[in-house]
Amino acid sequence: MIGKGSSISHTKASMRYGWNQEKDADVVFRQHLTGQNPSEITREFKLIQEQNYNCKKNTFSFVLSPTIEDGHKLKNKDLNSIANSFIKEMKLESRQAIAFVHNDKKHKHIHLYVNRIDFNGKAYNDSFIGKKTQLKAEIVAKKLDLTTVKDIQQLKKEQTKSIRKEIKEIHETCLKQNKPRTFQEYIDGMKQKDVQITPSINKSNQLQGFRYEYKGNSFKGSSVHRTMSINNLSDRIDFNKDFQKAIANNSPIKLANKSALLSPNLALKITKKIITKTLKHTLSSGI
């Protein structure tokens, strides 16, 4: 089971989405509420929320998604147990809450809405609410004998073991035969062997690593093998002078029709490597 959570301000719109009869929605859990439609429930939430004008995102929206296989077995009473257990794990028992299930899709999932404001006007701390939701959903899944995120990850790891091994072998062959001198030469060499590489670039436009696509599968480098992280890869590439100049000028590096900067740590690591190589060459030449 996977859990997602966030703080929202559009309570009525979300409630209408949850209670959408076109999606064959059923109410599977409620607490501290009497309303019989989205408008009535929203008004009840608002009465409590008016005690705390400082909190703008005053409703929690959670989505609890069992696996498709688990979902086929779950009845509404089971979904009630999931929502109830999650509420308790999050310590939200003293707040208004309502949960719906949408029955129009094969992937059954729960939409749970909780008033962030309690009956004393106090707002629930929403720091790291997304991460906390994931952790508590994992606990609930274990308690109710449902498939957890870790179970899914482990299963995927086993199913793709041979594919990841193939990518690692192609990676080693590319490094030994092509002897790339830039990241782009490495990307081109892997492409010739049917492995598509996409740079992972963060919001600061810095290169974080690479994703490898092969035979319909996609993995980040470290997921293929721990030696294929960006730092380990940089140890295996014999960078040329042009690459050194780009680092010295803090210029973006062109990678697979994209461009990105190197992080300061990675740039320093590569610079030290190039300097060491140059010194060794100088000493061996007797200059």
C-alpha positions, 0 to 999 in steps of 0.5 A: 500500500502506498500513502500520499498526503498534503495540506490543502485549502480547497476543501469543498472542491476536494470533497466533491471529487471524493464524493463523486457519484460518477466514480461510483463513490462509497463512504467507507469511514467517517468520524465527528460528522453528520452531513450527508453531502459535500456541501454539508460536510464542508460547512461542518469542517468550516465551523471548526476551521473558523476558530483558527484564521491563521491556518490557510491550508486547513484540510488534509487530503490523503490517498491510501492505495493498496496494490491492485491485487490487494484491492480486489480482495478488499470490501468496504469494511476492510477499507474502513479498517484501513482508514481507521487504523491510519487515522489512529497511527497519525493521531488524528482521532480528535478531528473530523474526517471522512473517507471515500472509495472510488469503484470505477477503476480496477485500482481501488484507493481511498480518498481521506479528508481530515480537518487539520483543526481540532475542536480546540482550534489547534492546527495539526503540524503538517511538517513533512506530512508527505513523508509521514503519510508514507511511513504510517501507511507502511505500518498500517499495511503491515498490521493488516497483512497488506502488501507494503511499498518495500514488498513491491520494491523487493518484488520489482528488484527480483523481477528485473535482476537479469535486466539490470545485470545486462545493463551493468555488463553493457556499461563495463563493455562500453567503458573498456572498449570505447574509453569515453573521455566525457559523459556525452561520449559515454552516453553515445557509446551506451546508445550504440548498445541499445541503452538509452541514457537520460540525465537527471537534473535538479532544480538548480540545473545540476547533474545528479546522475543518469537514468538507464532505459533498456528493454522497456525498463527504466532505472537510476544508475545506483539501482542498476548497480551501486558502482554506477552512481554519478560519482563512481562513474566519474572515476571511470571516465578519462576526462579530456582537456575540453571537459576540464576547460568547461569545469574551469569556466563553470560552463554547462555540460551538454548531455543528450540534448540537454545541458547541466552544470556539475555540482561543486563537489563533482566538479572538484572531484573531476578537477583533482582527477585531471590534475593528478593525471597531468602531474603523473604524465609530466613526471613520467615524461621527465619534464 
